Amino acid sequence: MRLAALTFHDVLPDGHQPSPHGDDFYAVRATEMEQLLSHLRKRHYRTVNSKAFRAWQQGQGALPERTVVFTFDDGYTSHLEYAASLLIRYRFTGTFFVNPEMIGRPGYLTWEQLRKLVFLGMEVGSHGLTHRPLTQLTREELDHELVQSKRRLEEQLGIPVHAIAAPGGFWNGTVAEAAKRAGYDAMWISTIGMNGKETNPLALRRVVVRSPLDVDRIASLVEGQPSALWWASSQQVAIRLLKRTLGVYWYERLKRRLVPEA
């Protein structure tokens, strides 16, 4: 059995204007997200969070045949206002990855809102301390990002934190080893693909969902259709090549020039 994990960022209401606090390039409309959730529910999909997925990987229990993982990055206020409400409406769950340094800033969740997410049955994981690209840090900086983010989340929320998502998808073997040292047992990255019991738990694959959202295309990715995965992977290779060639700063500048509303 192999399953997909979908990644969402900001979830915007219809008619919303671009926010100075978020990255609308990766945003989805709340109506689009609801269409996707409704579609997957009608196809009898169930969801598990990162913790339950890892338990299954380790042989602890079984998963329904049609299972998908929903993850949410960056800790936007919309994750409580729109995403969590929609998940509950369709009897789904999710894992929310946040940066402690961003908590409470305009457009981002507060500690109290994060506690409410936990109360609603959602899982909270780390997204690094400050959202800096982990592959560009020294060993000392990397350890600080991973250890302190985990510690602050656990202290503030009163829950164990075992999962982390690599900010911006910046990941390599050094980052994986640092995550293991810091006490994480699951690391979600941006490489497109399906996850099975044999998948490296410190390199778990995800598919980014953004507007304009094609429900049928995303459903085909969730079902693991080879042609859909190949096309999405080809696009990802092109993006990574641009990032490597231009560097993060100039890549972001080009992205916003090509997609003005981002």
Secondary structure, DSSP 8 states (H G I E B T S, - for coil): --BEEEEE--EE-TT----SSS-GGG-EEHHHHHHHHHHHHHTT-EE--HHHHHHHHTTSS---SSEEEEEEES-BTHIIIIIHHHHHHTT---EEEE-GGGTTSTTB--HHHHHHHHHTT-EEEE--SS---GGGS-HHHHHHHHHHHHHHHHHHH-S---EEE-GGG---HHHHHHHHHHT-SEEE-S--S-B-TTS-TTSB--EE--SS--HHHHHHHHTT-HHHHHHHHHHHHHHHHHHHHHHHHHHHHHHHHHSTT-
